[in-house]
Each structure stands twice: as structure tokens, then as C-alpha cells.
Amino acid sequence: MSSDIEERTPAGDPIADPGLPAHQYRPQDVDPAQEKRTERQIAGMFGIATLLLIGFCVAYFTIGQDQLIVIPGTNWSALNFTLGITLAGALLLIGIGIIQWAKKLMGDHEMIEMRHPAASSVEDRTATMTAVNDGIEESGIGRRPLIRNSLLGALGAMGLPAIVMLRDMGPLPGDTLAHTVWEPGMRVVNDVSGQPLRPSDIEVGQLVNGQPAIFYETDDDGHAVMHGHDVLNAKAKAAVILVRMRPEDITPAEGRENWGIDGILCYSKICTHVGCPISLWEQQTHHLLCPCHQSTFDLADNGKVVFGPAYRPLPQLPLAVDDEGYLIAVSDFPEIVGPSYSFLDRDQKRLDEENAS
């Protein structure tokens, strides 16, 4: 305990005894067994906090994003609940441990601090540093390696959740962005109703938002390998727009002459600048405008950029019609879908080589 109140006599000299009560010793000050017990309790808090932080990382990788904790009247995400409980518990225990250390084991002798001019003298600065060093000594951080090391371990483990959560900021180096779930024969469906589309469903000048007709993906044995959350991510990346214009207005690039059906063309809905969804369609000019940064693509001319910061043309999906008259994909996008980054040039080159072979 410290006091910043200074009592002075009329002459300005400090009072020898300002009237502070007698110092009250704590149980830990007079009982070595109690001191050791408190030290172990604090170290235990730091140790449990470390385990909770490790549990945070384990839960992140082992609990599925679609798993639920069912409670009458509501459902909670098992992953979010576990991450919240472990991280909050670790922070709480570290905070309680530090408070208990300060209240029960660090020095608590009362001090009287004399007021002094704003510009401290050399002697005062020296005395301050001496007091700081004395405080460090009284904290016992050098004499209590159990508490010190357990605290350092808990604080060090605090970095683990940060590293784990950084994983959600994007794909790991080496992850490919070159492919989507589109494959030969996959139907194009309306992204609202989920109904497959026929050429007759789209009028000249109309834009329709579409997506691949997938619900989950299975392996060779018929077991699901793509579940709810992954399906939503896959559909988001593979989202498309279909536009219909007069065939004579279209200028297809070499090799793309048969990519459309009666003037119906299909392009990625994801802007190649920073990945915003696009659907602002100017039917008279055949231009598609991105609402984020005004990148503009000419869909009658292979999705090339005519304005704005986008660097690459909008990827086009080749279309065909199946036996029942529904629009289907001939293949995946031959170009990379998504924002333009420097490393995509390397992936695009590899993709071009795969398509050529």
C-alpha cells in the first residue's frame, strides 16, 4: 500500500508520523507453508491456462465446423463454443494468477511518497531506480522460479491461438486456387431456386445468377468427402453469371467459338481484382460492372477488362446442353478464378500446361 498524501507543518516540513495504521502481515508473510501453498496454487492456474491454450489449438483442428451442441431451443456451434471457452478460461486464469501473486506474495509495505518539483534531481532519479529494483526484488520473480516459469509458459502459449487463427486469413502456401468444383456434365442451376436451367429460361439481354448443381462430393466408395460448410465454400468460389445476347454481337476468341449456347455465355461471378461478386449488367453495351472498384468487363468480347483496376479478364465457363436440354459445363474454368495475386501467374502457367497436355 502506498500513500501520495503528504502532511506538512505550517513551516512546510513533513510530519514525522502521518497517522498510517500499523502494518498488517498476511498469512503468507508469517507462515512458510501457506506461502508455498499459495505459490503452487498460482503456478497451477498458469499451468491450467497453458493446457487450455493447447486445447484451443487441438479443438481448432479436430472439431468440425458443422458440429453442433444441441440445447433445447437453440443450437450452438461446437467449434466456436470450445474455442471461446478455452481461450476465455486461459485469459481468466492468467489474470487471476497475476492478481493473486501481487496480493499475496509480492511486497506490500506502506510507503510515503514525498511530492517534489516536476524536474527531478539526479538523486531523486537514482532513488526511483533503486525503488524500482527493490520492487522487482520484492516481487520475488527471481526467487520464485515456479511461478515465473509457469507464467512465462502460459504467456508463451498465448501465441499459439494467434498462429492458429491466422490460418483462416487465406490458403497456406502451396494450396491451389486453379480449380473449382465445375466438371464435365455438371448442370448449371439458378442460385436462388436451385432449379436447373434450360436455354429457353434466359431471354436476350437477361442476366441470371447461377451455381453448380452440387450438394456434396463423394469418394469412390460413396462416402461424403465434402460436407455442408465445404459445399457452401465450393459453391461460392464456383458462382457464375449467365447472360444472353444476340449471337452476332459476340466476338469469341480463337477456340471459344462453341463455348456459348444460342448467345448464352457463362462467366465467373468473382471479380479478378479483389474478389467482389459482380452482377451489374449493362445489356446495351454488354458490360459487367464490379460495384466495389468499378472494374468493367466486356462479356461480348471474352470478358476482357475495359475499365478499372482489374488485371485479368473474367474467367469464362464453356457450356453445352445435356440430353434433357439443360445447360451443363463442358469443363472447369480454364483460367484461375479469384483475385489477382503475383503467385497466380505461376499457377496459371501450370494450369495452361495441364490444359495443353
DATATA-V299983 format. One record per backbone hydrogen bond with DSSP energy under -0.5 kcal/mol. NH is the residue of the N-H (numbers start at 0). CO is the residue of the C=O. E is the energy in kcal/mol with one decimal. If there is no record, write none. Layout:
BEGIN
nh=NH co=CO e=E
nh=NH co=CO e=E
END
This chain:
BEGIN
nh=2 co=110 e=-2.2
nh=5 co=3 e=-0.5
nh=6 co=4 e=-0.6
nh=8 co=12 e=-2.8
nh=11 co=8 e=-2.7
nh=14 co=6 e=-2.0
nh=24 co=22 e=-0.6
nh=28 co=25 e=-1.3
nh=29 co=25 e=-1.0
nh=29 co=26 e=-0.6
nh=30 co=26 e=-1.9
nh=31 co=29 e=-0.5
nh=34 co=30 e=-2.2
nh=35 co=31 e=-2.4
nh=36 co=32 e=-2.4
nh=37 co=33 e=-2.5
nh=38 co=34 e=-2.3
nh=39 co=35 e=-2.4
nh=40 co=36 e=-2.3
nh=41 co=37 e=-2.4
nh=42 co=38 e=-2.4
nh=43 co=39 e=-2.4
nh=44 co=40 e=-1.9
nh=45 co=41 e=-2.0
nh=46 co=42 e=-2.4
nh=47 co=43 e=-2.8
nh=48 co=44 e=-2.3
nh=49 co=45 e=-1.9
nh=50 co=46 e=-2.0
nh=51 co=47 e=-2.5
nh=52 co=48 e=-2.1
nh=53 co=49 e=-2.1
nh=54 co=50 e=-2.7
nh=55 co=51 e=-2.0
nh=56 co=52 e=-1.5
nh=57 co=53 e=-2.3
nh=58 co=54 e=-2.9
nh=59 co=55 e=-1.9
nh=60 co=56 e=-1.3
nh=61 co=57 e=-1.6
nh=62 co=58 e=-2.3
nh=63 co=61 e=-0.5
nh=66 co=63 e=-1.2
nh=68 co=75 e=-3.3
nh=69 co=67 e=-0.7
nh=70 co=68 e=-0.6
nh=70 co=73 e=-2.3
nh=73 co=70 e=-3.1
nh=75 co=68 e=-2.4
nh=77 co=66 e=-2.2
nh=77 co=75 e=-0.5
nh=78 co=66 e=-0.5
nh=80 co=76 e=-2.5
nh=81 co=77 e=-2.2
nh=82 co=78 e=-2.7
nh=83 co=79 e=-2.5
nh=84 co=80 e=-2.5
nh=85 co=81 e=-2.5
nh=86 co=82 e=-2.2
nh=87 co=83 e=-2.5
nh=88 co=84 e=-2.5
nh=89 co=85 e=-2.1
nh=90 co=86 e=-2.3
nh=91 co=87 e=-2.5
nh=92 co=88 e=-2.4
nh=93 co=89 e=-2.3
nh=94 co=90 e=-2.3
nh=95 co=91 e=-2.7
nh=96 co=92 e=-2.6
nh=97 co=93 e=-2.2
nh=98 co=94 e=-2.1
nh=99 co=95 e=-2.8
nh=100 co=96 e=-2.3
nh=101 co=97 e=-2.2
nh=102 co=98 e=-2.6
nh=103 co=99 e=-2.5
nh=104 co=100 e=-1.9
nh=105 co=100 e=-1.8
nh=110 co=0 e=-1.1
nh=112 co=2 e=-2.1
nh=112 co=110 e=-0.5
nh=113 co=111 e=-0.6
nh=119 co=117 e=-1.0
nh=124 co=120 e=-2.5
nh=125 co=121 e=-2.4
nh=126 co=122 e=-2.5
nh=127 co=123 e=-2.6
nh=128 co=124 e=-2.3
nh=129 co=125 e=-2.0
nh=130 co=126 e=-2.4
nh=131 co=127 e=-2.6
nh=132 co=128 e=-2.6
nh=133 co=129 e=-2.4
nh=134 co=130 e=-2.5
nh=135 co=131 e=-2.4
nh=136 co=132 e=-2.1
nh=137 co=133 e=-2.8
nh=138 co=134 e=-2.0
nh=139 co=135 e=-0.6
nh=139 co=136 e=-0.9
nh=140 co=135 e=-0.8
nh=143 co=139 e=-1.8
nh=147 co=143 e=-2.5
nh=148 co=144 e=-2.9
nh=149 co=145 e=-2.0
nh=150 co=146 e=-2.6
nh=151 co=147 e=-2.6
nh=152 co=148 e=-2.3
nh=153 co=149 e=-2.3
nh=154 co=150 e=-2.9
nh=155 co=151 e=-2.4
nh=156 co=152 e=-2.2
nh=157 co=153 e=-0.8
nh=158 co=155 e=-1.4
nh=159 co=156 e=-1.4
nh=160 co=156 e=-0.7
nh=161 co=157 e=-0.9
nh=162 co=158 e=-2.2
nh=163 co=159 e=-2.7
nh=164 co=160 e=-2.9
nh=165 co=161 e=-1.5
nh=166 co=162 e=-0.5
nh=166 co=163 e=-1.4
nh=167 co=164 e=-1.5
nh=168 co=165 e=-1.8
nh=169 co=166 e=-1.0
nh=174 co=171 e=-2.4
nh=184 co=328 e=-2.8
nh=185 co=182 e=-2.1
nh=187 co=326 e=-2.3
nh=188 co=186 e=-0.5
nh=188 co=210 e=-2.6
nh=189 co=194 e=-2.7
nh=190 co=208 e=-2.0
nh=193 co=189 e=-2.1
nh=196 co=187 e=-2.0
nh=198 co=324 e=-0.6
nh=200 co=197 e=-1.9
nh=201 co=198 e=-1.5
nh=202 co=200 e=-0.5
nh=204 co=243 e=-3.9
nh=205 co=202 e=-2.1
nh=207 co=241 e=-2.7
nh=209 co=239 e=-2.9
nh=210 co=188 e=-1.8
nh=212 co=186 e=-1.6
nh=213 co=211 e=-1.8
nh=214 co=215 e=-0.5
nh=218 co=222 e=-2.1
nh=221 co=218 e=-1.8
nh=224 co=216 e=-3.2
nh=225 co=216 e=-1.2
nh=230 co=226 e=-3.0
nh=231 co=227 e=-2.0
nh=232 co=228 e=-2.0
nh=233 co=229 e=-2.6
nh=234 co=230 e=-2.7
nh=235 co=231 e=-2.2
nh=236 co=232 e=-2.1
nh=237 co=233 e=-1.7
nh=238 co=235 e=-0.9
nh=239 co=209 e=-2.2
nh=240 co=266 e=-2.5
nh=241 co=207 e=-3.0
nh=242 co=264 e=-2.1
nh=243 co=205 e=-1.5
nh=244 co=262 e=-1.9
nh=248 co=245 e=-2.3
nh=249 co=246 e=-1.4
nh=250 co=299 e=-3.2
nh=251 co=249 e=-0.5
nh=255 co=252 e=-2.5
nh=258 co=255 e=-1.6
nh=260 co=263 e=-1.8
nh=263 co=260 e=-1.6
nh=264 co=242 e=-2.5
nh=264 co=262 e=-0.6
nh=266 co=240 e=-2.4
nh=267 co=314 e=-2.7
nh=268 co=238 e=-2.3
nh=270 co=268 e=-0.6
nh=270 co=275 e=-2.9
nh=274 co=270 e=-0.9
nh=277 co=268 e=-2.5
nh=278 co=288 e=-0.6
nh=279 co=288 e=-1.0
nh=280 co=278 e=-1.0
nh=281 co=286 e=-2.9
nh=282 co=280 e=-0.8
nh=285 co=281 e=-1.8
nh=286 co=281 e=-1.1
nh=287 co=296 e=-2.8
nh=288 co=279 e=-2.9
nh=289 co=294 e=-2.9
nh=293 co=289 e=-1.4
nh=295 co=306 e=-3.1
nh=296 co=287 e=-2.5
nh=297 co=303 e=-2.7
nh=298 co=285 e=-2.3
nh=298 co=296 e=-0.9
nh=299 co=285 e=-0.6
nh=300 co=297 e=-0.9
nh=301 co=298 e=-0.6
nh=302 co=297 e=-1.6
nh=303 co=297 e=-0.8
nh=303 co=300 e=-1.3
nh=305 co=295 e=-3.0
nh=306 co=295 e=-1.3
nh=313 co=302 e=-2.6
nh=316 co=265 e=-2.6
nh=317 co=315 e=-0.5
nh=318 co=258 e=-2.1
nh=319 co=327 e=-2.1
nh=321 co=325 e=-2.5
nh=324 co=321 e=-2.0
nh=326 co=196 e=-3.2
nh=327 co=319 e=-2.7
nh=328 co=185 e=-2.4
nh=329 co=317 e=-2.5
nh=330 co=317 e=-0.6
nh=333 co=315 e=-0.7
nh=336 co=176 e=-0.7
nh=339 co=271 e=-1.0
nh=339 co=272 e=-1.0
nh=340 co=338 e=-0.6
nh=343 co=340 e=-1.5
nh=344 co=340 e=-0.5
nh=344 co=341 e=-1.3
nh=345 co=341 e=-0.5
nh=346 co=342 e=-1.6
nh=347 co=343 e=-3.3
nh=348 co=344 e=-2.0
nh=349 co=345 e=-1.9
nh=350 co=346 e=-2.5
nh=351 co=347 e=-2.8
nh=352 co=348 e=-2.0
nh=353 co=349 e=-2.1
nh=354 co=350 e=-2.5
nh=355 co=351 e=-2.3
nh=356 co=352 e=-1.7
END
